[in-house]
Amino acid sequence: MKFTPETPIVSIPFMLRTVLSRACCLSANSRALLVSARRITMAGTLTEVSSVKIFGGQQKILKHESHFTECTMTFGVYLPPQAEAEGAKLPVLYYLSGLTCTEQNVVTKSGFQRYAAEHGLIVVCPDTSPRGCNIEGEDDSWDFGTGAGFYVDALEEKWKKNYNMYSYVTEELPALVSSNFPVNEDRAGITGHSMGGHGALICALKNPGLYQSVSAFSPICNPCDCPWGEKCFGNYLGSDREIWKQYDACELMKEYNGPPLAFLVDQGKSDNFLDRELKPDHLVAAAQKAGLPLIMRLQEGYDHSYYFIASFIGDHFEHHAKVLNQPTEC
């Protein structure tokens, strides 16, 4: 598919999707997960903002009007060179960014395109929040509001119209991507950094079978028990801490009942946020109690920055590729 910058790509109907709790093969012609328990048809238009060649593929930035956030959303898509083959259907990896970030941080700083090209993975990098919604207080602090959607669906009246990043990431964005790019929906993984690492963990745990692989860099492991999480959950979700647990990886691990997932987490030991905000030991304890396989790697001397991510992102792509490049089995 050929695109011209700043022109509409395609107007599409798409379905908002929820996933059943188990993966299965449906027929000889459809080896996908059954991902549509509720079907809502609407139209969306993608517009290409830019496209550059890197490691033989194309790094694209796109924008569209979102149903879930009711504003213009921007995201990145990397198409590796394998995507140009006739009839190609490639695995897809979603990368969720952290507080204050946009899609540009990982696109320009991590060097992931080299590994995506090597393993033949399409990579999708959404923004971290709605923008320009003119909500009072959304730009007052760096760790809440703009750039800090926290991958939840807000319940509080002030925020619930726009701040629905959980549904945006798990429903709307995959539908747009699969309708416009050569994605194999059977083969999806998710990863992220900090707030986005939290997002990756909860999206995988809340949707058994939707993602076949999961990893995280420096995730906010137990947001119910850290200042960042308490601030965002309290404002977006309200004061009921039982509701907060629906978006906490440590709590969700207790209830997970789905296809096997192997978790890879890298955490810098010199991270300034390690003990106060991230609390990887809580995730280790939760995984052990739930009997879920977790590889937690504490990396000596590394901080919270993209220097850290760039140092180990190749390992994460290998982790995902080992799962996503395997043939689907019945």
C-alpha positions as CSV (number, residue, x, y, z in Angstrom):
1,M,0.0,0.0,0.0
2,K,1.4,3.4,-1.1
3,F,0.7,6.5,0.9
4,T,1.2,10.2,0.4
5,P,2.0,12.3,3.5
6,E,-0.9,14.4,4.8
7,T,-3.5,12.6,2.6
8,P,-6.2,10.2,3.9
9,I,-5.1,6.6,3.8
10,V,-8.5,4.9,3.9
11,S,-11.9,5.3,5.5
12,I,-12.7,2.0,7.2
13,P,-15.4,0.3,9.2
14,F,-14.1,-1.4,12.3
15,M,-15.2,-3.4,15.2
16,L,-14.5,-2.8,18.8
17,R,-13.3,-6.0,20.3
18,T,-13.2,-8.0,23.4
19,V,-11.5,-11.3,23.7
20,L,-12.7,-14.6,25.1
21,S,-10.6,-16.1,27.9
22,R,-9.1,-18.9,25.9
23,A,-7.2,-19.1,22.6
24,C,-8.5,-21.6,20.0
25,C,-8.4,-22.3,16.3
26,L,-11.7,-21.6,14.5
27,S,-11.5,-23.2,11.1
28,A,-9.1,-24.0,8.3
29,N,-9.7,-20.5,6.9
30,S,-9.6,-18.6,10.1
31,R,-6.9,-19.3,12.7
32,A,-7.5,-16.1,14.6
33,L,-8.7,-15.8,18.2
34,L,-12.4,-15.2,18.6
35,V,-12.0,-11.5,19.5
36,S,-15.5,-10.1,18.9
37,A,-18.0,-10.6,21.7
38,R,-19.5,-7.2,21.1
39,R,-19.6,-5.5,17.7
40,I,-19.9,-1.8,17.2
41,T,-19.4,-0.5,13.7
42,M,-18.1,3.0,13.1
43,A,-15.8,4.8,10.6
44,G,-12.3,6.1,11.0
45,T,-9.8,7.8,8.7
46,L,-6.1,7.4,9.0
47,T,-3.9,10.2,7.7
48,E,-0.1,9.7,7.2
49,V,1.9,12.5,8.7
50,S,5.4,11.2,7.8
51,S,7.3,8.2,6.5
52,V,11.0,7.5,6.6
53,K,13.1,4.5,5.6
54,I,15.1,2.9,8.3
55,F,16.7,-0.6,8.4
56,G,15.0,-1.4,5.1
57,G,11.5,-0.7,6.4
58,Q,9.3,2.3,6.8
59,Q,8.7,4.2,10.0
60,K,5.4,6.0,9.7
61,I,3.6,8.5,11.9
62,L,-0.2,8.6,11.5
63,K,-3.1,10.4,13.0
64,H,-6.9,9.9,13.3
65,E,-10.0,11.0,15.1
66,S,-10.5,8.6,18.0
67,H,-13.9,7.3,19.1
68,F,-12.7,6.5,22.6
69,T,-10.7,9.7,23.3
70,E,-12.9,12.0,21.2
71,C,-9.8,13.9,20.0
72,T,-7.0,13.6,17.4
73,M,-4.6,10.8,18.3
74,T,-1.2,10.2,16.8
75,F,0.7,6.9,16.7
76,G,3.7,5.3,15.0
77,V,3.8,2.2,12.9
78,Y,7.0,0.5,11.8
79,L,6.7,-1.8,8.7
80,P,9.8,-4.0,8.4
81,P,11.0,-4.9,4.9
82,Q,9.2,-8.3,5.1
83,A,5.9,-6.3,5.0
84,E,6.5,-5.6,1.3
85,A,6.2,-9.3,0.3
86,E,3.1,-10.3,-1.6
87,G,0.4,-11.6,0.7
88,A,2.5,-10.9,3.8
89,K,0.8,-11.1,7.2
90,L,3.3,-10.3,10.0
91,P,3.2,-10.4,13.8
92,V,2.6,-7.1,15.6
93,L,4.1,-5.7,18.8
94,Y,2.6,-2.8,20.7
95,Y,4.9,-0.5,22.6
96,L,3.3,1.7,25.3
97,S,5.3,4.7,26.5
98,G,5.7,6.3,29.9
99,L,4.8,9.5,31.7
100,T,5.3,12.7,29.7
101,C,6.1,10.8,26.5
102,T,4.6,10.7,23.0
103,E,5.0,8.1,20.3
104,Q,8.2,9.9,19.3
105,N,10.3,8.9,22.3
106,V,10.6,5.2,21.4
107,V,10.5,5.9,17.7
108,T,13.6,8.2,17.9
109,K,15.5,7.0,20.9
110,S,15.3,3.2,21.3
111,G,16.7,1.9,18.0
112,F,14.0,-0.8,18.0
113,Q,13.6,-0.7,14.2
114,R,16.8,-2.7,13.8
115,Y,15.4,-5.6,15.7
116,A,11.9,-5.3,14.2
117,A,13.5,-5.6,10.8
118,E,15.6,-8.6,11.9
119,H,12.6,-10.5,13.3
120,G,9.9,-9.3,10.9
121,L,7.7,-7.6,13.4
122,I,5.3,-4.7,12.8
123,V,5.6,-2.3,15.7
124,V,2.8,0.1,16.8
125,C,3.6,2.9,19.2
126,P,0.6,4.9,20.5
127,D,0.6,8.2,22.3
128,T,0.2,8.2,26.1
129,S,-3.0,10.2,26.5
130,P,-5.6,12.3,24.8
131,R,-4.4,15.8,23.9
132,G,-5.9,19.2,23.6
133,C,-9.2,18.3,25.3
134,N,-9.3,21.6,27.2
135,I,-10.1,19.9,30.5
136,E,-9.4,22.0,33.5
137,G,-6.3,20.7,35.2
138,E,-5.1,18.4,32.5
139,D,-1.9,20.4,32.0
140,D,-1.2,21.3,35.6
141,S,1.3,18.6,36.4
142,W,3.7,16.3,34.5
143,D,2.4,13.0,36.1
144,F,-1.3,13.5,35.6
145,G,-3.5,14.5,32.6
146,T,-1.7,15.2,29.4
147,G,1.0,12.6,28.8
148,A,-0.3,10.5,31.7
149,G,-3.4,8.6,30.6
150,F,-2.2,5.6,32.7
151,Y,-3.9,3.1,30.3
152,V,-7.2,3.1,32.2
153,D,-10.8,4.0,31.2
154,A,-11.7,6.9,33.5
155,L,-14.9,6.8,35.6
156,E,-14.9,10.2,37.1
157,E,-17.2,12.6,35.2
158,K,-14.5,15.2,34.4
159,W,-12.3,12.7,32.7
160,K,-14.4,9.8,31.4
161,K,-15.3,11.4,28.0
162,N,-11.7,11.5,26.8
163,Y,-9.4,9.5,29.1
164,N,-10.1,6.0,27.9
165,M,-6.6,4.8,26.9
166,Y,-7.2,1.2,28.0
167,S,-10.0,0.8,25.4
168,Y,-8.1,2.8,22.9
169,V,-5.1,0.6,23.1
170,T,-6.9,-2.8,23.3
171,E,-9.8,-2.2,20.9
172,E,-9.7,0.8,18.6
173,L,-6.0,0.9,17.8
174,P,-5.7,-2.8,16.9
175,A,-8.7,-2.5,14.7
176,L,-7.3,0.5,12.8
177,V,-3.9,-1.2,12.4
178,S,-5.2,-4.5,11.2
179,S,-7.5,-2.8,8.7
180,N,-4.7,-0.8,7.1
181,F,-1.5,-2.9,7.4
182,P,-0.5,-6.5,6.8
183,V,-0.9,-7.7,10.4
184,N,-1.5,-11.3,11.6
185,E,-4.0,-10.7,14.4
186,D,-3.3,-14.2,15.7
187,R,0.2,-13.1,16.6
188,A,0.3,-10.0,18.9
189,G,2.6,-9.0,21.7
190,I,2.8,-6.0,24.0
191,T,5.6,-4.2,25.8
192,G,6.2,-0.8,27.3
193,H,8.2,1.4,29.7
194,S,7.3,2.7,33.2
195,M,3.7,3.8,33.0
196,G,3.7,1.9,29.6
197,G,5.2,-1.1,31.3
198,H,2.3,-1.0,33.7
199,G,0.0,-0.7,30.7
200,A,1.6,-3.7,28.9
201,L,1.2,-5.9,31.9
202,I,-2.4,-5.1,32.6
203,C,-3.5,-5.3,29.0
204,A,-2.1,-8.8,28.7
205,L,-3.5,-9.9,32.1
206,K,-7.0,-8.4,31.5
207,N,-7.3,-9.9,28.0
208,P,-6.3,-13.6,28.1
209,G,-5.4,-14.7,24.6
210,L,-5.3,-11.3,23.0
211,Y,-1.5,-11.0,23.4
212,Q,0.7,-14.1,23.0
213,S,3.8,-12.4,24.5
214,V,4.4,-9.6,27.1
215,S,7.4,-7.7,28.5
216,A,8.2,-4.5,30.2
217,F,10.9,-2.0,31.1
218,S,10.9,-0.5,34.6
219,P,7.1,-1.0,34.9
220,I,5.0,0.6,37.7
221,C,4.3,-2.8,39.1
222,N,1.8,-2.0,41.9
223,P,0.1,1.3,41.2
224,C,-2.4,0.8,44.0
225,D,0.6,1.3,46.3
226,C,2.7,4.1,44.9
227,P,2.3,7.9,44.6
228,W,2.0,7.9,40.8
229,G,-0.7,5.3,40.8
230,E,-2.6,6.7,43.7
231,K,-2.7,10.2,42.1
232,C,-3.9,8.9,38.7
233,F,-6.2,6.2,39.9
234,G,-7.8,8.6,42.5
235,N,-8.5,11.2,39.9
236,Y,-9.5,9.0,37.0
237,L,-11.3,6.2,38.8
238,G,-12.5,7.7,42.0
239,S,-11.9,6.8,45.7
240,D,-12.9,3.2,45.6
241,R,-9.6,1.2,45.9
242,E,-11.4,-2.0,44.9
243,I,-11.9,-0.5,41.5
244,W,-8.3,0.4,41.3
245,K,-7.3,-3.2,41.5
246,Q,-8.8,-3.8,38.1
247,Y,-5.8,-1.9,36.7
248,D,-3.0,-3.2,39.0
249,A,-0.7,-6.0,37.6
250,C,0.0,-7.4,41.1
251,E,-3.8,-7.7,41.8
252,L,-4.6,-9.1,38.3
253,M,-2.0,-11.8,38.6
254,K,-4.0,-13.3,41.4
255,E,-7.0,-13.8,39.1
256,Y,-5.3,-14.7,35.8
257,N,-6.8,-17.7,34.1
258,G,-5.8,-17.9,30.5
259,P,-3.2,-19.2,28.0
260,P,0.4,-19.4,29.3
261,L,2.2,-16.1,29.3
262,A,6.0,-15.7,30.0
263,F,6.8,-12.3,31.5
264,L,10.1,-10.6,30.8
265,V,10.9,-7.5,32.9
266,D,14.1,-5.4,32.9
267,Q,14.7,-3.0,35.7
268,G,17.7,-0.7,36.3
269,K,19.2,-0.9,39.7
270,S,20.2,2.8,39.7
271,D,16.7,3.9,38.8
272,N,15.7,6.9,40.9
273,F,12.1,5.7,41.0
274,L,12.9,2.1,41.9
275,D,11.7,1.9,45.5
276,R,9.1,4.7,45.7
277,E,7.2,4.1,42.4
278,L,8.1,0.9,40.6
279,K,8.4,-1.8,43.3
280,P,9.5,-4.7,41.2
281,D,9.7,-6.9,44.3
282,H,5.9,-6.7,44.6
283,L,5.5,-8.1,41.1
284,V,7.9,-10.9,41.8
285,A,6.0,-11.9,44.9
286,A,2.7,-11.7,43.0
287,A,3.9,-13.9,40.2
288,Q,5.4,-16.4,42.6
289,K,2.1,-16.6,44.5
290,A,0.1,-17.0,41.3
291,G,2.5,-19.5,39.7
292,L,3.1,-17.3,36.7
293,P,6.5,-17.4,35.0
294,L,8.3,-14.1,35.4
295,I,11.9,-13.3,34.5
296,M,12.9,-10.2,36.5
297,R,16.3,-8.9,35.5
298,L,17.8,-6.2,37.7
299,Q,20.5,-4.4,35.6
300,E,23.4,-3.0,37.6
301,G,24.1,0.7,37.0
302,Y,21.2,1.5,34.7
303,D,18.7,4.2,35.3
304,H,15.1,5.0,34.1
305,S,16.1,6.5,30.7
306,Y,16.0,5.5,27.1
307,Y,19.8,4.7,27.4
308,F,18.6,1.8,29.5
309,I,15.9,0.8,27.1
310,A,18.2,1.0,24.1
311,S,20.7,-1.3,25.9
312,F,18.2,-4.2,26.3
313,I,15.5,-3.7,23.7
314,G,17.1,-6.3,21.5
315,D,16.6,-8.9,24.2
316,H,12.9,-8.0,24.4
317,F,12.4,-8.3,20.7
318,E,14.0,-11.7,20.7
319,H,11.7,-12.6,23.6
320,H,8.6,-11.6,21.6
321,A,9.8,-13.0,18.3
322,K,10.4,-16.5,19.8
323,V,6.6,-16.6,20.5
324,L,5.2,-14.5,17.7
325,N,7.1,-16.1,14.9
326,Q,5.9,-19.6,15.9
327,P,3.1,-21.1,13.7
328,T,-0.3,-21.0,15.3
329,E,-1.3,-24.4,16.7
330,C,-4.8,-25.9,17.1
